[in-house]
Amino acid sequence: MPLSLWIILSFFQAELCTMIGTKTIICTLLVLIGGTFLAGCISSPEQQPVPPSPMPAMETIPPTPMDTPTEVQTTQPTLAVSVFDGPVTQPPEEIEVSVSARKDPVYNQIAVVFDGGKGQQILDSLTARVTTSDGIVTEQPLPTNRGAEIEFSGSKNEDRVQVAAHYKNGATYLIFDQKIGQARAGIITVAPTLTATINTSSGGQYEGPVTQPPKNLAVMVDVEKDPVYRVITATFRGGHGQSLVKNIQVHAILSDGTEETKDLASNMGSTAEIQGTAGYDKVQVVVAYKNGEQYKISEKVFGPRG
């Protein structure tokens, strides 16, 4: 009940009691009953207990996975392998080419010559390398036209000469690898001790030791013996003195005691052939020059297998 209404009721009750007078006790009781009733009406309602707020649900956070260390692969640096570090490998017969080298016995100049071959037309380039006895390495391109020649400065001792052939199909071969001293490369100039089956020449221009002409007169002749057919072939490889050559003679002393001499033209690649034997054959090469000088530049002994 509102407070203002209670005040009005109380006022009228008091007035009523005064008017009646005689009923004071009754009025008093009515006032007490009304006050009690009014107090019950205006008392604040009993507060209901407030339930506790629910705790917020704990959000489950998945554990952060540990970063797995990534294995880093380290590549060891690889050293480039050069064709000059490998063994000599000859190309197939149908594309083979050949080179030769010689060393001047006085000036130690090394000449490398391209001798041509069946694969000359599909050859892309040639690279020549000389490693001198004191460790100096020099490389030069060798032209691919037959008879082309380049020079290196050698040492007084044994030097190494290598030549790599590069073909247009991408293949590369190390076709030449020899150590040369002051003797001519590729040609044995020191005559070995002859067996009793070898007859010596009766004298003249074929006697005496092998001698090399001066650098301005130097020429080169390769001599080989076929191990199957025993044909002895001499090939002219040119040289500084090519234009000064008067004639070249290839002289063979065969194991059966016969002797045979063939002229060799001083044109690049010219050949002279002598039929050898199944025994030991001795071959000598003598070069005569227009100035009257003459040199025995090669002397070799071939066995039954060349």
C-alpha positions in Angstrom: 0.0 0.0 0.0 1.3 3.5 -0.8 2.5 5.6 2.1 0.1 8.5 1.4 -2.9 6.1 1.7 -1.6 4.8 5.0 -1.3 8.4 6.4 -4.9 9.2 5.3 -6.3 6.0 7.0 -4.3 6.7 10.1 -5.7 10.2 10.2 -9.3 9.1 9.9 -8.8 6.4 12.5 -7.5 8.9 15.0 -10.3 11.3 14.3 -12.8 8.4 14.7 -11.3 7.5 18.0 -11.5 11.0 19.3 -15.1 11.3 18.3 -16.0 8.1 20.0 -13.7 8.6 23.0 -15.0 5.7 24.8 -13.6 3.3 22.5 -9.9 4.4 22.9 -8.6 0.9 23.4 -10.3 -0.3 20.3 -8.9 2.6 18.3 -5.5 1.9 19.6 -5.8 -1.7 18.5 -7.0 -0.6 15.1 -4.1 1.7 14.7 -1.6 -1.0 15.6 -3.3 -3.5 13.3 -3.3 -1.0 10.5 0.4 -0.1 11.0 1.3 -3.7 11.0 -0.7 -4.3 7.8 0.9 -1.2 6.3 4.4 -2.2 7.2 3.8 -5.5 5.5 2.6 -3.8 2.4 5.5 -1.4 2.1 8.2 -3.7 3.1 10.5 -4.6 0.2 9.9 -7.9 -1.2 12.3 -10.6 -0.2 15.2 -10.6 -2.6 15.6 -13.8 -4.4 19.1 -15.1 -4.4 20.8 -14.4 -7.6 22.2 -17.5 -9.0 25.9 -17.1 -9.7 26.8 -16.2 -13.2 28.1 -19.2 -15.0 31.7 -19.2 -15.6 32.6 -18.7 -19.2 33.7 -21.9 -20.8 37.4 -22.2 -21.0 38.3 -22.1 -24.7 40.6 -25.0 -25.4 43.4 -23.7 -27.4 45.2 -26.4 -29.3 48.9 -26.5 -28.5 51.0 -24.8 -31.0 53.0 -27.4 -32.9 56.7 -27.0 -32.5 58.3 -26.0 -35.7 60.2 -29.1 -37.0 63.6 -28.0 -38.0 64.0 -28.2 -41.7 67.0 -30.2 -42.8 69.0 -28.1 -45.2 70.9 -30.1 -47.6 74.3 -28.5 -48.4 75.8 -29.4 -51.7 79.5 -29.8 -51.7 81.1 -27.7 -54.5 82.1 -29.9 -57.3 85.3 -29.3 -59.1 84.9 -29.0 -62.8 86.6 -31.9 -64.5 88.5 -31.0 -67.7 88.9 -33.3 -70.6 92.6 -32.9 -70.1 92.3 -34.6 -66.8 91.2 -37.9 -68.3 92.8 -40.6 -70.5 93.3 -40.5 -74.2 90.0 -41.5 -76.0 89.9 -41.9 -79.7 86.7 -41.0 -81.6 85.1 -43.7 -83.8 87.1 -44.5 -86.9 84.7 -42.7 -89.3 85.2 -39.4 -87.5 88.8 -39.7 -86.4 91.3 -36.9 -86.8 95.0 -36.8 -85.8 97.6 -34.3 -84.7 101.3 -34.4 -84.2 103.8 -32.4 -82.1 107.5 -31.8 -82.2 110.0 -29.9 -80.1 113.0 -27.9 -81.4 116.1 -29.2 -79.8 117.8 -25.8 -79.8 115.1 -23.2 -79.0 112.8 -25.6 -77.1 109.8 -24.4 -79.2 107.0 -26.9 -79.4 105.0 -27.1 -82.6 101.6 -28.7 -82.7 100.2 -29.6 -86.2 96.7 -30.7 -87.3 97.1 -33.6 -89.7 93.4 -33.9 -90.7 91.4 -37.1 -90.9 88.0 -38.5 -91.8 86.1 -36.4 -89.3 87.6 -33.1 -90.3 84.4 -31.8 -91.8 82.4 -32.3 -88.6 85.1 -31.0 -86.3 84.1 -27.9 -84.4 87.4 -26.9 -82.8 90.7 -28.2 -81.4 92.3 -27.1 -78.2 96.0 -27.7 -77.5 97.5 -27.5 -74.0 101.2 -27.6 -73.1 102.3 -28.2 -69.5 106.0 -27.4 -69.2 108.4 -29.2 -66.8 108.2 -26.2 -64.4 104.4 -26.4 -64.1 103.4 -23.6 -66.6 100.2 -24.4 -68.4 99.3 -22.8 -71.7 96.3 -23.4 -74.0 95.7 -22.3 -77.6 93.1 -23.1 -80.2 94.4 -25.1 -83.1 92.8 -24.3 -86.4 90.9 -27.2 -88.0 92.4 -26.8 -91.5 94.8 -29.6 -92.4 98.4 -28.6 -91.9 97.6 -25.8 -89.4 100.3 -25.3 -86.9 100.7 -23.4 -83.6 103.7 -23.0 -81.4 104.3 -23.0 -77.6 107.4 -22.0 -75.6 108.8 -25.2 -74.0 111.4 -25.8 -71.4 114.8 -27.5 -71.5 113.3 -30.6 -69.9 110.4 -32.9 -70.8 107.1 -31.1 -71.5 103.6 -32.5 -71.8 101.5 -31.9 -74.9 97.7 -32.6 -75.0 95.1 -31.9 -77.7 91.3 -32.2 -77.3 89.0 -32.5 -80.3 85.5 -30.9 -80.0 82.9 -32.1 -82.5 79.8 -30.3 -83.8 77.6 -33.0 -82.2 78.9 -32.0 -78.7 81.3 -34.9 -78.3 84.8 -34.2 -77.0 87.8 -36.5 -77.1 91.3 -36.2 -75.8 93.1 -37.4 -78.9 96.7 -36.6 -78.0 98.7 -36.8 -74.8 102.5 -37.1 -74.9 105.5 -36.0 -73.1 108.3 -34.7 -75.3 111.9 -33.9 -74.6 114.3 -32.3 -76.9 113.9 -35.2 -79.3 111.1 -34.9 -81.8 107.6 -35.7 -80.6 106.0 -38.8 -82.0 109.1 -39.9 -83.8 111.8 -42.1 -82.2 115.1 -40.5 -83.2 117.3 -42.7 -81.1 118.1 -45.9 -83.0 117.7 -48.9 -80.7 120.2 -51.7 -80.7 119.7 -53.8 -83.7 119.3 -57.5 -83.7 121.5 -59.8 -85.7 118.8 -60.0 -88.4 119.1 -56.3 -89.3 121.6 -55.5 -92.0 123.2 -52.1 -91.8 123.6 -49.8 -94.8 126.8 -50.1 -96.7 127.6 -46.4 -96.1 126.9 -42.9 -97.5 124.0 -40.6 -96.5 122.2 -43.2 -94.3 125.1 -43.7 -91.9 125.7 -41.7 -88.8 123.4 -40.4 -86.0 120.1 -38.7 -86.3 120.6 -34.9 -86.7 118.0 -32.2 -86.7 118.1 -29.2 -89.0 118.0 -25.6 -87.6 114.5 -24.2 -86.8 114.1 -22.4 -90.1 114.7 -25.7 -91.9 112.7 -28.0 -89.6 110.3 -30.5 -91.2 108.5 -33.5 -89.8 107.9 -37.0 -91.2 105.9 -39.7 -89.5 106.8 -43.4 -90.1 104.5 -46.3 -89.2 104.3 -50.0 -90.0 101.0 -51.8 -90.3 100.9 -54.7 -87.8 98.9 -56.9 -90.2 100.1 -56.2 -93.7 103.6 -55.0 -92.7 103.4 -52.0 -95.0 105.7 -49.2 -94.0 104.2 -45.8 -94.5 106.0 -42.4 -94.3 103.9 -39.3 -94.2 105.1 -35.7 -94.7 103.8 -33.4 -92.0 105.3 -30.1 -93.1 107.3 -27.6 -91.1 109.1 -24.3 -91.3 111.6 -25.5 -93.9 109.0 -27.1 -96.2 109.5 -24.6 -99.0 113.3 -25.1 -98.8 113.2 -28.9 -99.2 114.8 -30.3 -102.3 113.9 -33.9 -101.8 113.1 -36.5 -99.1 114.2 -40.1 -99.2 112.7 -42.9 -97.2 115.2 -45.8 -96.9 114.3 -49.2 -95.5 116.7 -52.0 -94.5 114.5 -55.1 -94.3 115.0 -58.2 -92.2 115.6 -60.4 -95.3 118.7 -58.2 -96.1 117.1 -56.3 -98.9 117.1 -52.4 -99.1 114.5 -50.2 -100.7 114.3 -46.4 -101.1 111.3 -44.3 -101.9 111.1 -40.6 -102.6 108.6 -38.6 -100.5 107.1 -35.4 -101.8 107.4 -32.3 -99.6 103.6 -31.6 -99.9 101.5 -31.7 -96.7 100.1 -35.2 -96.3 102.2 -36.9 -99.0 103.0 -40.5 -98.4 105.5 -43.1 -99.5 105.0 -46.9 -98.9 107.5 -49.7 -98.7 106.5 -53.3 -98.2 108.0 -54.6 -95.0 108.6 -58.1 -93.6 107.4 -60.2 -90.8 110.7 -59.5 -89.0 112.6 -56.4 -87.8 112.8 -53.6 -90.4 114.9 -50.5 -90.1 113.6 -47.2 -91.7 115.6 -44.0 -92.2 114.4 -40.6 -93.4 116.9 -38.2 -95.0 116.0 -34.7 -96.1 118.1 -32.7 -98.6 117.7 -29.0 -98.8 118.1 -26.5 -101.7 121.1 -24.9 -99.9 123.0 -28.2 -100.2 122.5 -29.3 -96.5 121.3 -32.8 -95.7 120.0 -34.3 -92.5 118.9 -37.7 -91.4 115.9 -36.6 -89.3 114.5 -40.0 -88.3 115.6 -43.6 -87.8 113.2 -46.3 -86.5 113.2 -50.1 -86.1 109.9 -51.9 -86.4 109.2 -55.4 -85.2 106.7 -57.9 -86.6 103.8 -56.0 -85.0 105.0 -52.6 -86.0 
